[in-house]
Amino acid sequence: MPTAKLTRTMKPIVRSEVLPLGEYEAIRAKFRDRVVAEKKPRRVEVGEHMSVLFENRDTVLLQIQEMMRVERITRDAAIDHEITTYNDLIPTDDQLSMTLFIQIGDKQKREAMLTACAGMEDRVSIEVDGERYGAKAGEKDGADPRRTTAVQYYKVDLPPEVAERWRKGDIQRAAVVVDHPAYPHRAEMSATTRAAIGSDLAWT
């Protein structure tokens, strides 16, 4: 009899986990502080103007709650839409999910960089012990091929054996790599970041 495959996929956020606005306000400070602390080791600075955040269930749930708070979303259909939208950020089995931010305060300089980095969505990868694994960008409606965007979403599918080594803490080096000619950067992950990602890969 074949052995069932062990799944380590993070479960999607469900409606019962999302608090109404009033209840969320009551616990917001503590919840937000906890998730912000979780984000810290999962964020990698990629040069001066980019950073990457590796997502998990807590970071996604925070985004849902904060979006509801900012937009004052109370209708069930609208809440369900936010849950469906943000659940796309939750990684599946042996997968990394990351949000890439292009951070330039000056609007004119930011627009110039977004134009210079057109096509960047195909030039991002994760390097693990010398091997690179391409990051697949999420599709966006109305994307302009003449420029990139300031916020980008990526998924990286790892070979099962690499994911297993990462879970066990056997990864020696890992990096975020952008090889676009307008912004070539390689950012090494710290041991703390590698451990945080490993704990997410081990989530059951």
NUKOLVO-340680 format. One line per field, with one value per residue: residue in three letters; x, y, z of N, C-alpha, C in turn. Coordinates in steps of 0.02 Angstrom, whole numbers, plus 32768, in hexadecimal, padded with zeros to 4 digits. Layout:
BEGIN
type	(ala/...)
n.c1	(X/...)
n.c2	(Y/...)
n.c3	(Z/...)
ca.c1	(X/...)
ca.c2	(Y/...)
ca.c3	(Z/...)
c.c1	(X/...)
c.c2	(Y/...)
c.c3	(Z/...)
# end
This chain:
BEGIN
type	(met/pro/thr/ala/lys/leu/thr/arg/thr/met/lys/pro/ile/val/arg/ser/glu/val/leu/pro/leu/gly/glu/tyr/glu/ala/ile/arg/ala/lys/phe/arg/asp/arg/val/val/ala/glu/lys/lys/pro/arg/arg/val/glu/val/gly/glu/his/met/ser/val/leu/phe/glu/asn/arg/asp/thr/val/leu/leu/gln/ile/gln/glu/met/met/arg/val/glu/arg/ile/thr/arg/asp/ala/ala/ile/asp/his/glu/ile/thr/thr/tyr/asn/asp/leu/ile/pro/thr/asp/asp/gln/leu/ser/met/thr/leu/phe/ile/gln/ile/gly/asp/lys/gln/lys/arg/glu/ala/met/leu/thr/ala/cys/ala/gly/met/glu/asp/arg/val/ser/ile/glu/val/asp/gly/glu/arg/tyr/gly/ala/lys/ala/gly/glu/lys/asp/gly/ala/asp/pro/arg/arg/thr/thr/ala/val/gln/tyr/tyr/lys/val/asp/leu/pro/pro/glu/val/ala/glu/arg/trp/arg/lys/gly/asp/ile/gln/arg/ala/ala/val/val/val/asp/his/pro/ala/tyr/pro/his/arg/ala/glu/met/ser/ala/thr/thr/arg/ala/ala/ile/gly/ser/asp/leu/ala/trp/thr)
n.c1	(802B/8022/807E/8036/804D/80A0/8059/8086/8049/8016/7F7D/7EF4/7EB6/7E20/7D73/7D45/7DB5/7DCA/7DB5/7D2A/7D23/7D1B/7D40/7DBF/7E02/7E0F/7E72/7ED7/7F55/7FAA/7FA7/7FD7/8057/8091/8092/80DC/8156/816D/817D/81F7/8271/8253/8262/82C4/8340/8360/83D8/83DA/835B/82F8/8295/826D/81E6/81C4/8134/80B7/8031/800C/803D/7FED/7F6B/7F71/7F7A/7EFB/7EA6/7ED3/7EB8/7E2C/7E14/7E48/7DFD/7D80/7D30/7CA2/7C3C/7C09/7C23/7C88/7CEB/7D05/7D3B/7DB4/7DF5/7E02/7E53/7ECB/7EF0/7F35/7FB8/7FE8/805E/806C/8088/8133/815D/818B/814C/814E/8151/8184/81CA/81E0/8235/8236/8232/8224/81B9/81D2/8251/8232/81D6/822A/8281/8228/8205/8283/8299/8245/81FE/8236/81F4/8212/8291/82B8/82F1/830E/839E/83E6/845E/84B5/8466/83EB/833F/82B8/824B/819F/8138/809F/800C/7FCF/7F43/7F35/7FBC/804D/80BE/8127/8159/8181/8135/811B/80FE/810B/80DD/8116/8131/8191/81BB/8201/8271/823F/82A3/82FA/82A7/8290/8310/831D/82B9/82F2/835B/83D1/8400/8483/84A0/843D/83EA/839C/8387/8394/83A0/8393/83CB/83C2/83C0/841D/842D/845F/8429/8459/840F/83FA/842A/83C2/8355/8351/832F/82AF/8266/8274/8227/81AA/819E/8190/8114/807D)
n.c2	(7FC4/806E/80F4/8181/8227/829D/8331/83DA/844E/84F4/851D/8572/8617/861F/8652/8656/8679/86FE/8796/8800/88B4/88FC/889D/887F/88F9/88F7/889A/88BD/8903/88A9/8838/886D/8899/881D/87DE/8838/8827/87A4/87BA/87FB/87A4/8768/87BF/87FC/8867/88A5/88E7/899C/89CA/8969/88EB/884A/87EC/8758/86FB/86BC/8663/86B9/8738/874C/8748/87B9/881C/8810/8834/88B7/88F5/88EC/893F/89BC/89D7/89CF/895B/88F9/88AD/8807/87CB/881D/880A/8781/878A/87CE/876E/8703/8742/8762/86E5/86AE/86CC/8672/85F4/8556/84A3/8480/84FD/85A9/8649/86EF/87A0/8827/88C5/8964/89EC/8A8D/8B2F/8BAA/8BDB/8BF2/8BB9/8B38/8B11/8B16/8AAD/8A41/8A3D/8A24/89A5/8950/88B5/8870/880F/8791/877B/8756/86F2/8669/8638/85A5/855A/8567/8543/857F/85B0/85DB/8666/8676/86F2/8739/874A/87E3/8848/88B3/88D0/892E/891E/8974/899F/8973/8944/8990/893C/8891/87E6/8743/8693/8607/856A/84E7/845D/83C0/8381/83E9/8440/83EE/83E3/8467/8473/8422/846D/8464/84B4/8512/858D/8613/867F/8715/873D/87B6/87CA/882D/88A0/8928/892A/88D1/885F/8800/87B8/877B/8707/870F/869F/869F/86C6/865A/85F5/861F/8615/858D/855D/8582/8533/84BB/84BE/8472)
n.c3	(8000/7FD1/801D/8069/8033/8095/80C0/80CF/80BE/80DA/8122/80D3/8101/815B/8166/81EC/8235/8223/826F/829D/8288/8304/8365/8337/834C/83D4/83EE/839D/83B1/83F9/83A4/832C/8353/8370/82F1/82A6/82E4/82BB/8233/822A/8229/81B1/814C/80C8/8098/7FFA/7FB1/7FA5/7F85/7F82/7FD3/8017/8054/80A6/80A4/8118/816D/81D8/81B0/8142/8178/81C8/8164/8129/8195/81AD/8133/8132/819E/8175/8101/8134/812A/8131/80FC/80D8/805A/8028/8087/8074/7FF5/800D/805B/8000/7F9F/7FE6/8014/7FAC/7FC4/801E/8036/7FDF/7FE8/8003/7FD7/7FC1/7FE9/7FBB/7FD1/7F74/7F87/7F3E/7F71/7F73/7FA3/7F5D/7EE0/7E56/7E41/7E67/7E03/7D95/7DB2/7DB3/7D2E/7CF4/7D25/7CDF/7CB4/7D1C/7D63/7D33/7D5E/7DDD/7E62/7ED6/7F29/7F5F/7FB8/7F49/7EDB/7E6C/7E72/7E17/7E30/7E23/7DE6/7E22/7DC2/7D7F/7D62/7CD7/7CCB/7CA1/7C22/7C12/7C89/7D32/7DD1/7E73/7EDC/7EE5/7ECD/7EF0/7ED2/7F01/7ED1/7F22/7F0B/7F52/7FA1/7FBF/8007/8075/80AD/80D2/8133/8195/81BB/8175/8110/80D1/8095/8055/7FE3/7FA3/7EFD/7E82/7DDA/7D7C/7D00/7D21/7DA9/7DF4/7E74/7F01/7F90/8026/8096/8144/81CC/8227/81D8/817D/81D6/8200/8189/8175/81DE/81B3/8141/817E/81B3/81E3)
ca.c1	(8000/804D/807E/8019/807D/8097/8050/8098/802C/7FF2/7F36/7EDE/7E8F/7DD8/7D4A/7D3F/7DF2/7DCC/7D8C/7D07/7D4D/7D1C/7D68/7E05/7E1F/7E1E/7EB0/7F04/7F99/7FD1/7FAD/8003/809B/80AB/809F/8115/8192/8177/8194/823C/82A2/823D/826D/8308/834F/8381/83F3/83C1/8317/82C9/8295/8240/81C8/81AB/80F2/809A/7FEA/8004/8046/7FB3/7F32/7F79/7F68/7EB3/7E88/7EE4/7E93/7DE7/7E13/7E53/7DC6/7D41/7D0B/7C76/7C0F/7C23/7C3E/7CC7/7D1C/7D17/7D66/7DF7/7E12/7E15/7E8B/7F0A/7F04/7F65/7FFC/7FFD/8083/8056/80BA/8178/815B/8195/8124/816F/813C/81BE/81B9/820F/822C/8256/8202/821A/818E/81F1/8286/8212/81BA/8263/829A/81F6/820C/82C3/8295/8212/8211/8258/81CE/8231/82D8/82C0/82F8/832A/83D9/83EE/849D/84D2/8435/83B7/82FB/8296/820E/8169/8111/8057/7FF0/7FAA/7F19/7F4A/8005/806C/8100/815A/8170/816F/810B/813E/80F1/8107/80D2/8139/8133/81CB/81B2/8241/8272/822F/82DE/8315/827A/829A/834F/8311/8293/831E/8391/840E/8414/84BE/849C/8403/83EB/836D/83AE/8375/83D4/8380/8405/83B9/83C5/8438/843E/845B/8424/8460/83E2/841B/8416/8381/8323/834C/830A/8269/8249/8271/81EE/816E/819B/817E/80D1/804E)
ca.c2	(8000/80A8/8121/81C2/825E/82CB/8376/840E/848B/8520/8521/85B7/863A/8613/868A/8657/8695/8746/87B7/883E/88EF/890D/886A/8886/8934/88E6/8871/88D1/8916/886D/880E/888F/8897/87D9/87CF/8863/8804/876A/87D2/8814/8775/8750/87F5/87FE/88A4/8895/8927/89D9/89DE/8931/88BB/8810/87D0/8715/86FA/8680/866E/86F3/8776/8753/8759/8800/8845/880E/885B/88FD/890E/88F7/8979/89FA/89E1/89C9/8925/88D5/8880/87C3/87BE/8842/87E7/8743/879D/87DC/872F/86DF/8766/875C/869F/869E/86D7/863C/85C2/8511/8471/848A/853C/85E9/867F/872C/87E0/8852/890C/8995/8A20/8ACE/8B61/8BDD/8BBF/8BF5/8B87/8AF6/8B02/8B09/8A6A/8A10/8A37/8A04/895F/892C/886F/8854/87D6/8753/877D/874E/86AC/8659/860D/857B/8533/856B/8534/85B3/859B/8616/867E/8684/872C/8734/8770/8820/8863/88F5/88DB/8955/8901/89A9/89AF/8943/8962/899C/8902/8856/87A8/870C/8651/85DF/8523/84C7/8414/83A4/8373/8429/8456/83C3/83F9/84A8/8465/8404/849C/844E/84E4/8539/85D2/8622/86C6/872F/8755/87DC/87D1/885E/88CC/896A/8925/888E/8859/87BF/87C6/873F/8701/86FF/865F/86A9/86C4/8616/85CE/8633/85F7/8545/854F/8588/84F8/8482/84C9/843D)
ca.c3	(8000/7FCD/8056/8059/8035/80CD/80A9/80FE/80A3/8108/8112/80C4/8133/8155/817E/8235/8253/8217/82A1/828C/8295/834B/8389/8323/836D/841A/83F4/8366/83C6/840A/8369/82FC/836D/8368/82AB/8291/82FC/828E/81F2/822C/820E/816F/811C/80AE/8071/7FBB/7F9C/7FC6/7F72/7F81/8009/800C/8091/809E/80C2/8135/817E/8203/818A/8116/81A2/81DB/812B/8122/81C9/81A5/80F9/8148/81CB/814E/80D1/8159/8108/815F/80D8/80D4/8017/8022/80B2/8051/7FBD/8028/8070/7FC3/7F80/800C/801A/7F77/7FDD/804B/800F/7FE0/7FFC/7FEA/7FB0/7FE3/7FD0/7FD0/7FB6/7F67/7F89/7F25/7FA4/7F64/7FB8/7F2A/7EAC/7E14/7E40/7E69/7DC1/7D69/7DC0/7D9D/7CE5/7CE5/7D3A/7CB9/7CA9/7D57/7D7D/7D1C/7D6E/7E25/7E75/7F17/7F22/7F99/7FB4/7F06/7EA7/7E68/7E64/7DFF/7E51/7DF3/7DFC/7E1C/7D89/7D91/7D2D/7CBE/7CD3/7C6C/7C14/7C0F/7CCC/7D65/7E05/7EB3/7F07/7EBA/7EF2/7ED0/7EF0/7EEF/7EDE/7F31/7F07/7F95/7FCA/7FD7/803C/80AF/80CB/80F2/8170/81C6/81CC/8153/80DD/80E7/807B/802B/7FCF/7F72/7EC4/7E4B/7DA7/7D49/7CF5/7D40/7DF2/7E04/7EBB/7F22/7FD8/804F/80CF/8184/81E9/8246/81A2/8165/8208/81FE/814D/8182/820A/8189/8116/81A9/81CD/81D0)
c.c1	(802C/8047/8063/804F/806E/8090/8062/807B/8009/7FA9/7F23/7EB8/7E45/7DB2/7D48/7D7C/7DF4/7D9B/7D67/7D31/7D52/7D47/7DB2/7E26/7E35/7E5F/7EE6/7F4B/7FC4/7FDC/7FDE/804B/80BA/80BD/80D8/8156/81A1/8193/81DE/826F/8291/8246/82B7/8310/8378/839C/83D1/8376/82E4/82CD/8263/8227/81AD/816A/80E1/8052/7FE0/800C/800A/7F76/7F35/7F65/7F1D/7E92/7E96/7EC0/7E4A/7DE2/7E19/7E17/7D81/7D14/7CE3/7C48/7C2F/7C44/7C81/7CFE/7D34/7D46/7DAD/7E1A/7E2B/7E52/7ECC/7F1F/7F35/7FAD/8014/8021/8064/8091/80FE/817F/816A/8168/8143/8152/817A/81A6/81F2/8203/8256/8222/81F2/81F3/81AF/8228/8269/81F7/81F2/827D/8268/81F8/824C/82C1/825D/822A/8232/8235/81EB/827A/82E6/82C4/8311/8365/83E2/842B/84B5/84A2/83FE/8374/82D2/8257/81DB/813E/80C7/803E/7FC8/7F82/7F33/7F93/8021/80B1/8138/8176/8160/8145/8131/8134/80E5/8102/80F1/812F/8171/81BD/81F6/823C/8265/826C/82FE/82E9/8284/82DC/8345/82EB/82C1/8357/83D3/8424/844E/84BA/845C/8404/83B0/8396/8381/83AB/83BE/83BA/83FF/83C1/83DF/844E/8436/845E/8425/842C/840C/8405/83D1/8349/831A/8323/82C0/8245/8243/8236/81AC/8167/8185/8137/80A3/8008)
c.c2	(803E/80D5/8165/81F8/828C/8311/83A7/8451/84B3/8522/8569/85D5/862C/864B/868F/8674/86E1/8768/87F3/887A/88FE/88DD/8870/88C1/8923/88C0/8888/88DE/88D9/8841/882D/888D/8852/87CA/87FA/8844/87C7/8780/87E3/87E2/875C/8785/87F7/883E/8891/88D6/8961/89E4/89A5/890A/8884/87F9/878B/870E/86B8/8690/86AD/8734/8782/8767/87A3/882D/8848/883C/88A6/891B/891B/8935/89BA/8A0A/89DD/8995/88FE/88A4/883B/87B5/87E0/8822/87A8/8752/87AB/879C/8708/86FF/8759/8714/8689/86A7/869F/8606/857D/84E3/847E/84C9/8577/861C/86C0/8769/880B/889A/8935/89D5/8A5D/8B03/8B95/8BBF/8BBC/8BC0/8B41/8AE2/8AF3/8AC3/8A35/8A07/8A13/89B9/8938/88E5/884D/8816/8793/874D/8777/8704/86A6/8629/85E7/854E/852E/855C/8568/8595/85D9/8626/8690/86BD/871F/8760/87AB/8838/88A8/8904/88FE/8939/8935/89BC/8974/8966/8965/8963/88C6/8817/876D/86CB/862D/8597/8503/847C/83F7/8398/83B2/8444/842E/83D6/843B/849F/844C/8433/848B/847C/850E/8582/85D8/866D/86D6/874F/877A/87E6/87FD/888F/8911/8967/88DF/888B/8811/87CB/8785/8741/86F0/86BA/8665/86A7/867E/85EA/85DF/8614/85AC/8533/8555/854B/84BA/8487/8490/8451)
c.c3	(8000/800B/8042/805F/806F/80B1/80E1/80E8/80DA/80F2/8102/80FF/8126/8178/81CA/8258/824E/8246/8285/82A4/82E0/8373/8377/8346/83B4/8421/83C3/837C/83D3/83CC/8337/8314/8364/8320/8290/82A8/82D2/824B/81F1/8211/81C8/813A/8109/8086/8034/7F9D/7FC0/7FBC/7F6F/7FC2/7FF8/8050/8080/80C6/80E3/814A/81A9/81DD/815D/813E/81B8/81A1/8121/8156/81C1/8168/810C/8174/81A4/8122/80F2/8138/813C/813C/80CF/8090/800E/804C/8090/8017/7FD6/803D/8034/7FA2/7FA5/8018/7FE4/7F8D/800A/8022/8015/7FF0/7FDB/7FC1/7FDE/7FC2/7FE8/7FAD/7FAF/7F63/7F6A/7F4C/7F93/7F74/7F83/7EEF/7E68/7E0E/7E41/7E25/7D8F/7D73/7DA9/7D52/7CD2/7CF3/7D17/7CAB/7CE4/7D71/7D69/7D32/7DB9/7E35/7EBD/7F0A/7F63/7F8F/7F6C/7ECD/7EA8/7E53/7E54/7E26/7E1B/7E0E/7DF3/7DE3/7DA3/7D56/7D18/7CC6/7C96/7C5E/7C12/7C53/7CFA/7D9A/7E47/7EE4/7EDA/7EE6/7ECB/7EF7/7ED5/7F02/7EE7/7F23/7F4D/7FC0/7FE5/8010/807C/80D3/80F0/8133/81A8/81DB/81AC/811A/80F8/80D2/8052/801D/7FA2/7F3A/7E93/7E17/7D6D/7D3F/7D15/7D8C/7E04/7E4E/7ED2/7F6D/7FFF/8088/810D/819C/820A/8212/8187/8196/8208/81C3/8156/81AD/81E3/815B/813D/81C4/81B5/81E6)
# end
